[in-house]
Amino acid sequence: ETTYDIEATETKWQRVWEDLQPFRADDDSPREKRYALTMFPYPSGDLHMGHAEVFALHDVVARYWWQRGYEVLNPMGFDSFGLPAENAAIRNDEHPDTYTRANIARSIESCQKYAASFDWSRTFNTSDPGYYRWTQWLFLKFYERGLAYRKNSPVNWCPNDQTVLANEQVVGGVCDRCGAEVTKKELTQWYFKITDYAQELLDGLDDLEKTWPDRVVTAQRNWIGRSEGAHVTFTLHTAVGERDIEVYTTRPDTLYGATFMVVAADAALAAEIVHPDRAQALEDYLVEVRKASDIDRLATDRPKTGVDLGITATNPVSGEEIPVWASDYVLADYGTGAIMAVPAHDQRDLDFARTMGLPVRRVIDTGDDNPEETGVATSGDGTYVNSGPLDGLADKASGIRSIIERLEADGRGSGAVNFRLRDWLLSRQRYWGAPIPIIHCPVDGEVPVPEDQLPVTLPMLTGADLKPKGTSPLGGATEWVNTTCPTCGGPATRDTDTMDTFVDSSWYMFRYCSPHDDTQAFDSAKVNMWMPSDLYVGGVEHAVLHLLYGRFFTKVLNDMGMVDFREPWAAQLNQGFVINKGKKMSKSLGNGVNLGDQLAAFGVDAVRLTLVFAGPPEDDIDWANMSPDGSLRFLQRAWRLSGDVASAPGVDVTAGDVALRRTTARTVHDAAELVETYRFNVLVARVMELVNATRKAIDSGVGPADPAVREATEAVAVLLSLVAPYTAEEMWERLGHEPTVARTGWPAVDEALLVEDTVTAVVQVKGKVKARLEVSPGISEADLEAAALADAGVQRAIDGATVRKVIVRAPKLVNVVV
Ligand code: ANZ
């Protein structure tokens, strides 16, 4: 008997688990609670290697918590709205729900075969009306609080998907879904006012830093992008008179070096202030500007372009008159959309000045060559020059303070903080999402759909009706669009946009706590009982989208009194990618690894073990370097132990072989710490060592009947239950126990077995080491002193002198002073 039948074993235990439901989270359990959350998948097909990895890693912790006696909430659902289902529906001339449901059914089956310890009694899909009803309800709550609003502005537009994108969804100037070049389009859109929470979202990171991966915390800090500086007011002299405009600068101390101003070419301001003679030039220029993404526009190495607006502005401290230009390197929706250009100390301003032939004036002497000649802006510390009262000063902080004081005194500016974070654009002109529950009435304007009329369900559209056309496909469902105004009863129309799927996933972690409640979004008492979630496992690609939005939602819900915490995820772990032959798996490279094939060849346990054993969870796993067959051989070796154990269950283990008992105790003890510090690969290595030690004991004099062999093999089964659930069950059964090993509890460790046999105590006389004694680690100070003084070498060193003092630090040191 060298192996077990993988397929039969998997089928057998799935049935048993189906009966026992070992992982149902009980709200009323008296046990301490733990919430193990892993990012829910988009149902775009069956599970793949990436899911296999993250579920295997996540399951180690969830299963460990159960074994440690916690009540564990480990739910799973599906983020099922979104473009892939809609695109598939257009291709196959069907409804997106058909595709979605088929994929979900397949994924659930695969998860169950994969033995992921999810509580399926709590599952839901975000595209269920029973779920999105509450997404809409939350939208209305945000709306009531002034946190959801509509505005007209240039937005990121994906010409391929024919929809707007949030800033977070534009990666390197292209759509993060389809890769098409993103352009700008002026549209009326819905926004969430996440900027109201910018400072708090930033401050919260100081605490999260201790339990969240560094790269996520850093990405959020950069994304929020807080900077300190000043608002400075310049007076514009336009063709129709004077007007004040504000700029935002981080370097108000360089104000004397501002030789021109630049306003964002696409900001409304530019068209308002342009001299009539220059209006056509601005318009022509704008056609070009609309083609570029924000990322391109901010790139330092991009050739500078712009238009002279034909007007001037007065510098508030020097009184100097400077020209005003429009360019695309200034962004319309950042700061105030206008800047003071200091070409000597800002590279983009310098490039612009050199391209347009504008003056450059150095105001900080850094000891470097003059930027006007070198074309290299200087930004280091130095001494102020050409700066009126600042001249001679060599301290940046005082320079900034002094200018701000002067501006404040003159009413021409003030210290200011700026954030890079923009409000969250949440409306999409696509079909497969939660409709925005607003009615537009010619009399009453925007009217929220009354709560008792939620959900606003999607009208039935299929195939070609879903084709993107720049406006929402919902607009074509005339019967659905035309409705009556809840306020005046007159004719009105529904908002035809749907919500970004990131709205759905911003609150799903709350819903798991009371997933079937059809009277409210979630039961606050239950949410407060389970949350914040103790561990969130998922991909680092969500560092600034989902993970920031979910934090924002939590803060708003806390302000609404619905939850009693302000951060949803206490700790986080990011897994690496599963790659193949050094490269990301992709269709074009043909290096994809099919999960189903791997499972068929090696079994679930061997694949799981391989993924967990591969290395630290954060590291990428190159499947080409893995050996799932090696994993399988190890699992069989472990399993064979359970057939060899020749003592009965419940045998008195204290009579067992001490050496093997020590190895078992040490392994179980360390395993806990390894799981808690996410060193799952080391955990597997330690179980391998324990298997080897047990095999050696059986084959040597100790023999299979020794109780220590049973104790060790049972420990192997329990530890393996975190990684290889099927093998663990098989072992447990062969060891004479009832299922399920997954809930049997963590093995007891006799602390005495963890104690080393002896430790070395050093004895010094007159500061020199005179003896080393092997003593028990628990030796008393008196016993250690006596043993030290009785040592012949120590006596020789004392040589009859009077012992004045003996300093004892048991069990390691004795210092004899004579
Ligand atoms: C003058 C100056 C002098 C600047 C200097 C920098 C260096 P952060 O740190 O990212 O907040 N700026 C302001 N609004 C802008 C806009 N809408 N588009 C493009 N650039 C803009 O950057 C703030 C700095 O970026 C501001 O400080 C401004 O340039 C520029 F030696 O003002 B500074």
Residues whose N, C-alpha, C, O or C-beta is under 5 A from the ligand:
A	BS01	ANZ	S227 Y248 T249 T250 R251 T254 Y329 V330 L331 Y334 G335 G337 A338 I339 M340 V342 H345 D346 N418
